[in-house]
Amino acid sequence: MLIEETVSKIGRSGGKTARIEAHQRLAQLTMPFWALGRLMDLAEDLAEMTGVVPPPIERKTIVTMAADHGVAIEGTSKYPREVTAQMVHNFVRGGAGINALARQVGAQVAVVDMGVAGDLEMLAKANKIVARKMGWGTSNLAAGPAMDRTTAVHCIEAGIGIARDLVPTTDVFGTGDMGIGNTTPSSAIVATMCNTPVETVTGRGTGLDDEALMRKIAVVERALAVNTPDPSDPLDVLAKVGGFEIGGIAGVMLGAASTRKPILIDGFISTAAALIAVGLAPGVKKFIISSHQSAEPGHRIALDHLGFKPLLDLEMRLGEGTGCALAMHLVDASVRILTDVATFEEAGVSSEDA
């Protein structure tokens, strides 16, 4: 199976020698020790992920995966399902938030149809998007499984394949999502994988009022009661209460990590996908960078469970990969510090113990 083959290639420790080399240089830069804090930590992390000093980071790709969700009929989102397909067209035209921020950082955006409930065949034929449609949206997870286990496997394998296809032109990956209603399955995944009450992890998504939020919580609780997903089996969780794009994003993480590529993850949906990916391959954690903390309450719970400390907290809740695009500036900055700042010896400056 492609998943097992990919997982077997993901190292649990990574490039310790490169990390030591990066640390030794950073410790000798013309500034007080570790004066740039987490930017210096990030440079070390990137060296260990890639196994190279300086780590290659020039070529950046944000993979934005789109799919629809049957649970949207339960009224868990303010927007109609048609918006997912409409936003895919907007991505292609370059008019979305992710397009603007990706252009600023020089990243390409790869848009993937994992299961949009709309005909996007013409965009695929024109090579404007990548077509990996698993269906026209998942089934309603509040009434039964979102998909069968075989489809869940296919979602992850599709993501692995996309990552592998992009590896020759990508140094750093970012993950993003588009799918009306997808904070509902993400809440169900986080509640299950983190063993946390539904009302604690479920947020307002696109801006639900109090009444709609209570309805959303009830829907997630019903989904867990109907499906009883097994937290020890990530594929079971994905199949029963997940989404096509969530599985695809998890696959991208696995595929990228298997080739020692750093992966910046976006917000709540991508972090729910990370729970699935890490459940399948704990070693993938070494290659993931959390770009930001979103406004969704469940996001912090999932980040804490994974042991991730996000780079940014801007109270964002858009998705699409926008947090990744912003955090890529910090990736660039961290490597610039490693490569462009002189050491005390190079600059002829006396160090503190000279």
Contacts in CASP RR format, 6 or more apart in sequence:
PFRMAT RR
TARGET T0000
AUTHOR 0000-0000-0000
METHOD contacts of the structure
MODEL  1
MLIEETVSKIGRSGGKTARIEAHQRLAQLTMPFWALGRLMDLAEDLAEMT
GVVPPPIERKTIVTMAADHGVAIEGTSKYPREVTAQMVHNFVRGGAGINA
LARQVGAQVAVVDMGVAGDLEMLAKANKIVARKMGWGTSNLAAGPAMDRT
TAVHCIEAGIGIARDLVPTTDVFGTGDMGIGNTTPSSAIVATMCNTPVET
VTGRGTGLDDEALMRKIAVVERALAVNTPDPSDPLDVLAKVGGFEIGGIA
GVMLGAASTRKPILIDGFISTAAALIAVGLAPGVKKFIISSHQSAEPGHR
IALDHLGFKPLLDLEMRLGEGTGCALAMHLVDASVRILTDVATFEEAGVS
SEDA
1 153 0 8 1.000
2 157 0 8 1.000
2 160 0 8 1.000
2 161 0 8 1.000
3 153 0 8 1.000
3 156 0 8 1.000
3 157 0 8 1.000
3 160 0 8 1.000
3 254 0 8 1.000
3 280 0 8 1.000
6 160 0 8 1.000
6 251 0 8 1.000
6 254 0 8 1.000
6 255 0 8 1.000
6 258 0 8 1.000
6 281 0 8 1.000
7 254 0 8 1.000
7 258 0 8 1.000
7 280 0 8 1.000
7 281 0 8 1.000
9 258 0 8 1.000
9 259 0 8 1.000
10 254 0 8 1.000
10 257 0 8 1.000
10 258 0 8 1.000
10 281 0 8 1.000
10 283 0 8 1.000
10 284 0 8 1.000
10 287 0 8 1.000
11 257 0 8 1.000
11 283 0 8 1.000
11 286 0 8 1.000
12 282 0 8 1.000
12 283 0 8 1.000
12 286 0 8 1.000
13 286 0 8 1.000
14 48 0 8 1.000
14 49 0 8 1.000
14 51 0 8 1.000
14 260 0 8 1.000
14 286 0 8 1.000
15 47 0 8 1.000
15 48 0 8 1.000
15 49 0 8 1.000
15 51 0 8 1.000
16 48 0 8 1.000
17 51 0 8 1.000
18 47 0 8 1.000
18 48 0 8 1.000
18 50 0 8 1.000
18 51 0 8 1.000
18 52 0 8 1.000
18 53 0 8 1.000
18 55 0 8 1.000
19 44 0 8 1.000
19 45 0 8 1.000
19 47 0 8 1.000
19 48 0 8 1.000
19 51 0 8 1.000
21 47 0 8 1.000
21 53 0 8 1.000
22 43 0 8 1.000
22 44 0 8 1.000
22 47 0 8 1.000
22 48 0 8 1.000
22 53 0 8 1.000
22 338 0 8 1.000
23 44 0 8 1.000
25 53 0 8 1.000
25 338 0 8 1.000
25 343 0 8 1.000
26 34 0 8 1.000
26 40 0 8 1.000
26 43 0 8 1.000
26 44 0 8 1.000
26 337 0 8 1.000
26 338 0 8 1.000
27 33 0 8 1.000
27 34 0 8 1.000
28 343 0 8 1.000
28 344 0 8 1.000
28 345 0 8 1.000
28 351 0 8 1.000
29 337 0 8 1.000
29 341 0 8 1.000
29 342 0 8 1.000
29 343 0 8 1.000
29 344 0 8 1.000
30 341 0 8 1.000
30 342 0 8 1.000
30 343 0 8 1.000
30 344 0 8 1.000
30 347 0 8 1.000
30 349 0 8 1.000
31 341 0 8 1.000
32 352 0 8 1.000
33 352 0 8 1.000
34 40 0 8 1.000
36 337 0 8 1.000
38 309 0 8 1.000
38 311 0 8 1.000
39 330 0 8 1.000
39 333 0 8 1.000
39 334 0 8 1.000
39 337 0 8 1.000
40 334 0 8 1.000
40 337 0 8 1.000
42 289 0 8 1.000
42 311 0 8 1.000
42 330 0 8 1.000
42 331 0 8 1.000
42 334 0 8 1.000
43 55 0 8 1.000
43 334 0 8 1.000
43 335 0 8 1.000
43 337 0 8 1.000
43 338 0 8 1.000
45 262 0 8 1.000
45 289 0 8 1.000
46 55 0 8 1.000
46 57 0 8 1.000
46 262 0 8 1.000
46 331 0 8 1.000
46 334 0 8 1.000
46 335 0 8 1.000
47 53 0 8 1.000
47 54 0 8 1.000
47 55 0 8 1.000
47 338 0 8 1.000
48 286 0 8 1.000
49 55 0 8 1.000
49 260 0 8 1.000
49 261 0 8 1.000
49 262 0 8 1.000
49 286 0 8 1.000
49 287 0 8 1.000
50 56 0 8 1.000
50 171 0 8 1.000
50 260 0 8 1.000
50 261 0 8 1.000
50 262 0 8 1.000
51 260 0 8 1.000
53 338 0 8 1.000
54 335 0 8 1.000
54 338 0 8 1.000
54 339 0 8 1.000
55 262 0 8 1.000
55 335 0 8 1.000
56 171 0 8 1.000
57 171 0 8 1.000
57 172 0 8 1.000
57 262 0 8 1.000
57 331 0 8 1.000
57 332 0 8 1.000
57 335 0 8 1.000
58 171 0 8 1.000
59 169 0 8 1.000
59 170 0 8 1.000
59 171 0 8 1.000
59 172 0 8 1.000
60 105 0 8 1.000
60 106 0 8 1.000
60 107 0 8 1.000
60 108 0 8 1.000
60 170 0 8 1.000
60 171 0 8 1.000
60 172 0 8 1.000
60 173 0 8 1.000
60 174 0 8 1.000
60 328 0 8 1.000
61 107 0 8 1.000
61 108 0 8 1.000
61 109 0 8 1.000
61 110 0 8 1.000
61 166 0 8 1.000
61 169 0 8 1.000
61 170 0 8 1.000
61 172 0 8 1.000
61 173 0 8 1.000
61 174 0 8 1.000
62 98 0 8 1.000
62 102 0 8 1.000
62 107 0 8 1.000
62 108 0 8 1.000
62 109 0 8 1.000
62 110 0 8 1.000
62 173 0 8 1.000
62 174 0 8 1.000
62 175 0 8 1.000
62 176 0 8 1.000
62 321 0 8 1.000
62 324 0 8 1.000
62 325 0 8 1.000
63 110 0 8 1.000
63 112 0 8 1.000
63 162 0 8 1.000
63 163 0 8 1.000
63 166 0 8 1.000
63 173 0 8 1.000
63 174 0 8 1.000
63 175 0 8 1.000
63 176 0 8 1.000
63 249 0 8 1.000
63 252 0 8 1.000
64 91 0 8 1.000
64 98 0 8 1.000
64 109 0 8 1.000
64 110 0 8 1.000
64 111 0 8 1.000
64 112 0 8 1.000
64 176 0 8 1.000
64 177 0 8 1.000
64 178 0 8 1.000
64 320 0 8 1.000
64 321 0 8 1.000
65 112 0 8 1.000
65 114 0 8 1.000
65 159 0 8 1.000
65 175 0 8 1.000
65 176 0 8 1.000
65 177 0 8 1.000
65 178 0 8 1.000
65 244 0 8 1.000
65 245 0 8 1.000
65 248 0 8 1.000
65 249 0 8 1.000
65 252 0 8 1.000
66 84 0 8 1.000
66 87 0 8 1.000
66 88 0 8 1.000
66 111 0 8 1.000
66 112 0 8 1.000
66 113 0 8 1.000
66 114 0 8 1.000
66 115 0 8 1.000
66 116 0 8 1.000
66 177 0 8 1.000
66 178 0 8 1.000
66 179 0 8 1.000
66 245 0 8 1.000
67 84 0 8 1.000
67 113 0 8 1.000
67 114 0 8 1.000
67 115 0 8 1.000
67 116 0 8 1.000
67 134 0 8 1.000
67 137 0 8 1.000
67 138 0 8 1.000
67 178 0 8 1.000
67 179 0 8 1.000
67 182 0 8 1.000
67 243 0 8 1.000
67 244 0 8 1.000
67 245 0 8 1.000
68 81 0 8 1.000
68 84 0 8 1.000
68 115 0 8 1.000
68 116 0 8 1.000
68 117 0 8 1.000
68 118 0 8 1.000
68 136 0 8 1.000
68 137 0 8 1.000
68 138 0 8 1.000
68 179 0 8 1.000
68 180 0 8 1.000
69 81 0 8 1.000
69 137 0 8 1.000
69 138 0 8 1.000
69 141 0 8 1.000
69 146 0 8 1.000
69 179 0 8 1.000
69 180 0 8 1.000
69 181 0 8 1.000
69 182 0 8 1.000
69 184 0 8 1.000
69 185 0 8 1.000
69 243 0 8 1.000
70 81 0 8 1.000
70 137 0 8 1.000
70 138 0 8 1.000
70 139 0 8 1.000
70 140 0 8 1.000
70 141 0 8 1.000
70 146 0 8 1.000
71 138 0 8 1.000
71 140 0 8 1.000
71 141 0 8 1.000
71 142 0 8 1.000
71 146 0 8 1.000
71 181 0 8 1.000
71 184 0 8 1.000
71 185 0 8 1.000
71 219 0 8 1.000
71 223 0 8 1.000
72 81 0 8 1.000
72 180 0 8 1.000
72 181 0 8 1.000
72 184 0 8 1.000
73 140 0 8 1.000
74 140 0 8 1.000
74 142 0 8 1.000
74 184 0 8 1.000
74 215 0 8 1.000
74 216 0 8 1.000
74 219 0 8 1.000
75 212 0 8 1.000
75 215 0 8 1.000
75 216 0 8 1.000
75 219 0 8 1.000
76 181 0 8 1.000
76 183 0 8 1.000
76 184 0 8 1.000
76 208 0 8 1.000
76 212 0 8 1.000
76 215 0 8 1.000
76 216 0 8 1.000
76 219 0 8 1.000
77 180 0 8 1.000
77 181 0 8 1.000
77 183 0 8 1.000
77 184 0 8 1.000
77 205 0 8 1.000
77 206 0 8 1.000
77 208 0 8 1.000
78 206 0 8 1.000
78 207 0 8 1.000
78 208 0 8 1.000
78 212 0 8 1.000
79 180 0 8 1.000
79 206 0 8 1.000
80 180 0 8 1.000
81 117 0 8 1.000
81 180 0 8 1.000
83 180 0 8 1.000
84 116 0 8 1.000
84 117 0 8 1.000
84 178 0 8 1.000
84 179 0 8 1.000
84 180 0 8 1.000
85 116 0 8 1.000
85 117 0 8 1.000
85 118 0 8 1.000
85 119 0 8 1.000
85 120 0 8 1.000
87 96 0 8 1.000
87 178 0 8 1.000
87 179 0 8 1.000
88 111 0 8 1.000
88 113 0 8 1.000
88 116 0 8 1.000
88 120 0 8 1.000
88 123 0 8 1.000
88 129 0 8 1.000
88 178 0 8 1.000
89 123 0 8 1.000
90 96 0 8 1.000
91 98 0 8 1.000
91 99 0 8 1.000
91 109 0 8 1.000
91 111 0 8 1.000
91 129 0 8 1.000
91 178 0 8 1.000
91 320 0 8 1.000
92 111 0 8 1.000
92 123 0 8 1.000
92 128 0 8 1.000
92 129 0 8 1.000
96 320 0 8 1.000
97 318 0 8 1.000
97 320 0 8 1.000
97 322 0 8 1.000
98 109 0 8 1.000
98 176 0 8 1.000
98 319 0 8 1.000
98 320 0 8 1.000
98 321 0 8 1.000
98 322 0 8 1.000
98 325 0 8 1.000
99 109 0 8 1.000
101 322 0 8 1.000
101 323 0 8 1.000
101 325 0 8 1.000
101 326 0 8 1.000
102 108 0 8 1.000
102 109 0 8 1.000
102 325 0 8 1.000
104 325 0 8 1.000
105 325 0 8 1.000
105 326 0 8 1.000
105 328 0 8 1.000
105 329 0 8 1.000
105 332 0 8 1.000
107 174 0 8 1.000
107 325 0 8 1.000
107 328 0 8 1.000
108 169 0 8 1.000
110 130 0 8 1.000
110 162 0 8 1.000
110 166 0 8 1.000
111 128 0 8 1.000
111 129 0 8 1.000
111 130 0 8 1.000
112 129 0 8 1.000
112 130 0 8 1.000
112 131 0 8 1.000
112 132 0 8 1.000
112 158 0 8 1.000
112 159 0 8 1.000
112 162 0 8 1.000
112 245 0 8 1.000
112 248 0 8 1.000
113 120 0 8 1.000
113 123 0 8 1.000
113 124 0 8 1.000
113 129 0 8 1.000
113 130 0 8 1.000
113 131 0 8 1.000
113 132 0 8 1.000
113 133 0 8 1.000
114 132 0 8 1.000
114 133 0 8 1.000
114 134 0 8 1.000
114 155 0 8 1.000
114 158 0 8 1.000
114 244 0 8 1.000
114 245 0 8 1.000
114 247 0 8 1.000
114 248 0 8 1.000
115 132 0 8 1.000
115 133 0 8 1.000
115 134 0 8 1.000
115 135 0 8 1.000
115 136 0 8 1.000
115 137 0 8 1.000
115 244 0 8 1.000
115 245 0 8 1.000
116 133 0 8 1.000
116 136 0 8 1.000
116 137 0 8 1.000
116 179 0 8 1.000
117 136 0 8 1.000
117 137 0 8 1.000
118 136 0 8 1.000
120 129 0 8 1.000
120 131 0 8 1.000
120 133 0 8 1.000
121 131 0 8 1.000
123 129 0 8 1.000
124 130 0 8 1.000
124 131 0 8 1.000
130 162 0 8 1.000
132 158 0 8 1.000
132 159 0 8 1.000
132 162 0 8 1.000
132 248 0 8 1.000
134 147 0 8 1.000
134 151 0 8 1.000
134 154 0 8 1.000
134 155 0 8 1.000
134 158 0 8 1.000
134 244 0 8 1.000
135 244 0 8 1.000
137 244 0 8 1.000
138 146 0 8 1.000
138 147 0 8 1.000
138 185 0 8 1.000
138 242 0 8 1.000
138 243 0 8 1.000
138 244 0 8 1.000
139 145 0 8 1.000
139 146 0 8 1.000
139 147 0 8 1.000
140 146 0 8 1.000
141 184 0 8 1.000
141 185 0 8 1.000
141 188 0 8 1.000
141 223 0 8 1.000
141 226 0 8 1.000
141 227 0 8 1.000
141 240 0 8 1.000
141 241 0 8 1.000
141 242 0 8 1.000
142 219 0 8 1.000
142 222 0 8 1.000
142 223 0 8 1.000
142 226 0 8 1.000
143 226 0 8 1.000
144 223 0 8 1.000
144 226 0 8 1.000
144 227 0 8 1.000
144 240 0 8 1.000
145 227 0 8 1.000
145 239 0 8 1.000
145 240 0 8 1.000
145 241 0 8 1.000
146 185 0 8 1.000
146 239 0 8 1.000
146 240 0 8 1.000
146 241 0 8 1.000
146 242 0 8 1.000
146 243 0 8 1.000
147 155 0 8 1.000
147 238 0 8 1.000
147 239 0 8 1.000
147 242 0 8 1.000
147 243 0 8 1.000
147 244 0 8 1.000
148 239 0 8 1.000
149 235 0 8 1.000
149 236 0 8 1.000
149 239 0 8 1.000
151 239 0 8 1.000
151 244 0 8 1.000
152 235 0 8 1.000
152 238 0 8 1.000
152 239 0 8 1.000
152 242 0 8 1.000
152 247 0 8 1.000
153 235 0 8 1.000
155 238 0 8 1.000
155 243 0 8 1.000
155 244 0 8 1.000
155 246 0 8 1.000
155 247 0 8 1.000
155 248 0 8 1.000
155 250 0 8 1.000
155 251 0 8 1.000
156 235 0 8 1.000
156 238 0 8 1.000
156 247 0 8 1.000
156 248 0 8 1.000
156 250 0 8 1.000
156 251 0 8 1.000
156 254 0 8 1.000
156 276 0 8 1.000
156 280 0 8 1.000
157 251 0 8 1.000
158 248 0 8 1.000
158 251 0 8 1.000
159 247 0 8 1.000
159 248 0 8 1.000
159 249 0 8 1.000
159 250 0 8 1.000
159 251 0 8 1.000
159 252 0 8 1.000
159 254 0 8 1.000
159 255 0 8 1.000
160 251 0 8 1.000
160 252 0 8 1.000
160 254 0 8 1.000
160 255 0 8 1.000
160 258 0 8 1.000
161 251 0 8 1.000
161 255 0 8 1.000
162 248 0 8 1.000
162 252 0 8 1.000
163 173 0 8 1.000
163 251 0 8 1.000
163 252 0 8 1.000
163 253 0 8 1.000
163 254 0 8 1.000
163 255 0 8 1.000
163 256 0 8 1.000
163 259 0 8 1.000
163 261 0 8 1.000
164 255 0 8 1.000
164 259 0 8 1.000
166 173 0 8 1.000
167 256 0 8 1.000
167 259 0 8 1.000
167 261 0 8 1.000
170 256 0 8 1.000
170 261 0 8 1.000
171 261 0 8 1.000
171 262 0 8 1.000
172 261 0 8 1.000
172 262 0 8 1.000
172 263 0 8 1.000
172 264 0 8 1.000
172 328 0 8 1.000
172 331 0 8 1.000
173 252 0 8 1.000
173 256 0 8 1.000
173 261 0 8 1.000
173 262 0 8 1.000
173 263 0 8 1.000
173 264 0 8 1.000
174 252 0 8 1.000
174 263 0 8 1.000
174 264 0 8 1.000
174 265 0 8 1.000
174 266 0 8 1.000
174 291 0 8 1.000
174 321 0 8 1.000
174 324 0 8 1.000
174 328 0 8 1.000
175 249 0 8 1.000
175 252 0 8 1.000
175 253 0 8 1.000
175 263 0 8 1.000
175 264 0 8 1.000
175 265 0 8 1.000
175 266 0 8 1.000
175 270 0 8 1.000
175 273 0 8 1.000
175 321 0 8 1.000
175 324 0 8 1.000
176 249 0 8 1.000
176 266 0 8 1.000
176 269 0 8 1.000
176 270 0 8 1.000
176 319 0 8 1.000
176 320 0 8 1.000
176 321 0 8 1.000
176 324 0 8 1.000
177 245 0 8 1.000
177 246 0 8 1.000
177 249 0 8 1.000
177 266 0 8 1.000
177 269 0 8 1.000
177 270 0 8 1.000
177 319 0 8 1.000
177 320 0 8 1.000
177 321 0 8 1.000
178 245 0 8 1.000
178 319 0 8 1.000
178 320 0 8 1.000
179 245 0 8 1.000
181 206 0 8 1.000
182 243 0 8 1.000
182 245 0 8 1.000
182 246 0 8 1.000
182 269 0 8 1.000
183 202 0 8 1.000
183 203 0 8 1.000
183 205 0 8 1.000
183 206 0 8 1.000
183 268 0 8 1.000
183 269 0 8 1.000
183 296 0 8 1.000
184 202 0 8 1.000
184 216 0 8 1.000
184 219 0 8 1.000
184 220 0 8 1.000
184 223 0 8 1.000
185 241 0 8 1.000
185 242 0 8 1.000
185 243 0 8 1.000
185 246 0 8 1.000
185 272 0 8 1.000
186 242 0 8 1.000
186 246 0 8 1.000
186 268 0 8 1.000
186 269 0 8 1.000
186 271 0 8 1.000
186 272 0 8 1.000
186 296 0 8 1.000
187 198 0 8 1.000
187 201 0 8 1.000
187 202 0 8 1.000
187 203 0 8 1.000
187 216 0 8 1.000
187 220 0 8 1.000
187 298 0 8 1.000
188 198 0 8 1.000
188 220 0 8 1.000
188 223 0 8 1.000
188 224 0 8 1.000
188 229 0 8 1.000
188 241 0 8 1.000
188 242 0 8 1.000
189 237 0 8 1.000
189 238 0 8 1.000
189 241 0 8 1.000
189 242 0 8 1.000
189 246 0 8 1.000
189 272 0 8 1.000
189 275 0 8 1.000
189 276 0 8 1.000
190 196 0 8 1.000
190 201 0 8 1.000
190 268 0 8 1.000
190 271 0 8 1.000
190 272 0 8 1.000
190 275 0 8 1.000
190 298 0 8 1.000
190 301 0 8 1.000
190 302 0 8 1.000
190 305 0 8 1.000
191 197 0 8 1.000
191 198 0 8 1.000
191 200 0 8 1.000
191 201 0 8 1.000
191 202 0 8 1.000
191 220 0 8 1.000
191 224 0 8 1.000
192 224 0 8 1.000
192 229 0 8 1.000
192 231 0 8 1.000
192 237 0 8 1.000
192 241 0 8 1.000
193 231 0 8 1.000
193 234 0 8 1.000
193 237 0 8 1.000
193 275 0 8 1.000
193 276 0 8 1.000
193 279 0 8 1.000
193 302 0 8 1.000
193 305 0 8 1.000
194 201 0 8 1.000
194 275 0 8 1.000
194 301 0 8 1.000
194 302 0 8 1.000
194 305 0 8 1.000
195 231 0 8 1.000
196 298 0 8 1.000
196 301 0 8 1.000
198 217 0 8 1.000
198 220 0 8 1.000
198 221 0 8 1.000
198 224 0 8 1.000
199 217 0 8 1.000
200 297 0 8 1.000
200 298 0 8 1.000
200 301 0 8 1.000
201 297 0 8 1.000
201 298 0 8 1.000
201 301 0 8 1.000
201 302 0 8 1.000
202 213 0 8 1.000
202 216 0 8 1.000
202 217 0 8 1.000
202 220 0 8 1.000
202 297 0 8 1.000
202 298 0 8 1.000
203 213 0 8 1.000
203 216 0 8 1.000
203 296 0 8 1.000
203 297 0 8 1.000
203 298 0 8 1.000
204 213 0 8 1.000
204 296 0 8 1.000
205 296 0 8 1.000
205 317 0 8 1.000
206 317 0 8 1.000
208 216 0 8 1.000
223 240 0 8 1.000
223 241 0 8 1.000
224 241 0 8 1.000
227 240 0 8 1.000
227 241 0 8 1.000
228 240 0 8 1.000
229 236 0 8 1.000
229 237 0 8 1.000
229 240 0 8 1.000
229 241 0 8 1.000
230 236 0 8 1.000
230 237 0 8 1.000
231 237 0 8 1.000
234 250 0 8 1.000
234 275 0 8 1.000
234 276 0 8 1.000
234 277 0 8 1.000
234 279 0 8 1.000
234 280 0 8 1.000
235 280 0 8 1.000
237 276 0 8 1.000
238 246 0 8 1.000
238 247 0 8 1.000
238 250 0 8 1.000
238 276 0 8 1.000
245 269 0 8 1.000
246 269 0 8 1.000
246 272 0 8 1.000
246 273 0 8 1.000
246 276 0 8 1.000
247 273 0 8 1.000
247 276 0 8 1.000
248 273 0 8 1.000
249 265 0 8 1.000
249 269 0 8 1.000
249 270 0 8 1.000
249 273 0 8 1.000
250 273 0 8 1.000
250 274 0 8 1.000
250 276 0 8 1.000
250 277 0 8 1.000
250 280 0 8 1.000
251 273 0 8 1.000
251 277 0 8 1.000
252 263 0 8 1.000
253 263 0 8 1.000
253 265 0 8 1.000
253 273 0 8 1.000
253 274 0 8 1.000
253 277 0 8 1.000
253 284 0 8 1.000
253 287 0 8 1.000
253 288 0 8 1.000
254 277 0 8 1.000
254 280 0 8 1.000
254 281 0 8 1.000
254 284 0 8 1.000
256 262 0 8 1.000
256 263 0 8 1.000
256 287 0 8 1.000
257 263 0 8 1.000
257 281 0 8 1.000
257 283 0 8 1.000
257 284 0 8 1.000
257 286 0 8 1.000
257 287 0 8 1.000
257 288 0 8 1.000
260 287 0 8 1.000
261 287 0 8 1.000
262 287 0 8 1.000
262 289 0 8 1.000
262 331 0 8 1.000
263 287 0 8 1.000
263 288 0 8 1.000
263 289 0 8 1.000
264 288 0 8 1.000
264 289 0 8 1.000
264 290 0 8 1.000
264 291 0 8 1.000
264 323 0 8 1.000
264 324 0 8 1.000
264 327 0 8 1.000
264 328 0 8 1.000
264 331 0 8 1.000
265 271 0 8 1.000
265 273 0 8 1.000
265 274 0 8 1.000
265 288 0 8 1.000
265 289 0 8 1.000
265 290 0 8 1.000
265 291 0 8 1.000
265 324 0 8 1.000
266 291 0 8 1.000
266 292 0 8 1.000
266 319 0 8 1.000
266 320 0 8 1.000
266 321 0 8 1.000
266 322 0 8 1.000
266 323 0 8 1.000
266 324 0 8 1.000
267 291 0 8 1.000
267 292 0 8 1.000
267 293 0 8 1.000
267 294 0 8 1.000
267 296 0 8 1.000
267 299 0 8 1.000
267 316 0 8 1.000
267 319 0 8 1.000
267 321 0 8 1.000
267 323 0 8 1.000
268 294 0 8 1.000
268 296 0 8 1.000
268 298 0 8 1.000
268 299 0 8 1.000
268 302 0 8 1.000
268 317 0 8 1.000
269 319 0 8 1.000
270 319 0 8 1.000
270 321 0 8 1.000
271 290 0 8 1.000
271 299 0 8 1.000
271 302 0 8 1.000
271 303 0 8 1.000
271 306 0 8 1.000
271 308 0 8 1.000
272 302 0 8 1.000
274 284 0 8 1.000
274 288 0 8 1.000
274 302 0 8 1.000
274 306 0 8 1.000
274 308 0 8 1.000
275 302 0 8 1.000
275 305 0 8 1.000
275 306 0 8 1.000
277 284 0 8 1.000
277 288 0 8 1.000
278 284 0 8 1.000
278 285 0 8 1.000
278 288 0 8 1.000
278 306 0 8 1.000
285 306 0 8 1.000
285 307 0 8 1.000
285 308 0 8 1.000
288 306 0 8 1.000
288 308 0 8 1.000
289 311 0 8 1.000
289 327 0 8 1.000
289 331 0 8 1.000
290 303 0 8 1.000
290 306 0 8 1.000
290 308 0 8 1.000
290 309 0 8 1.000
290 310 0 8 1.000
290 311 0 8 1.000
291 310 0 8 1.000
291 311 0 8 1.000
291 312 0 8 1.000
291 321 0 8 1.000
291 323 0 8 1.000
291 324 0 8 1.000
291 326 0 8 1.000
291 327 0 8 1.000
292 310 0 8 1.000
292 311 0 8 1.000
292 312 0 8 1.000
292 313 0 8 1.000
292 314 0 8 1.000
292 316 0 8 1.000
292 323 0 8 1.000
292 326 0 8 1.000
292 327 0 8 1.000
293 299 0 8 1.000
293 300 0 8 1.000
293 303 0 8 1.000
293 310 0 8 1.000
293 312 0 8 1.000
293 313 0 8 1.000
294 315 0 8 1.000
294 316 0 8 1.000
294 317 0 8 1.000
294 319 0 8 1.000
295 315 0 8 1.000
295 316 0 8 1.000
295 317 0 8 1.000
296 317 0 8 1.000
303 309 0 8 1.000
303 310 0 8 1.000
311 327 0 8 1.000
311 330 0 8 1.000
312 323 0 8 1.000
312 326 0 8 1.000
312 327 0 8 1.000
312 330 0 8 1.000
314 326 0 8 1.000
316 322 0 8 1.000
316 323 0 8 1.000
342 349 0 8 1.000
344 350 0 8 1.000
344 351 0 8 1.000
344 354 0 8 1.000
END
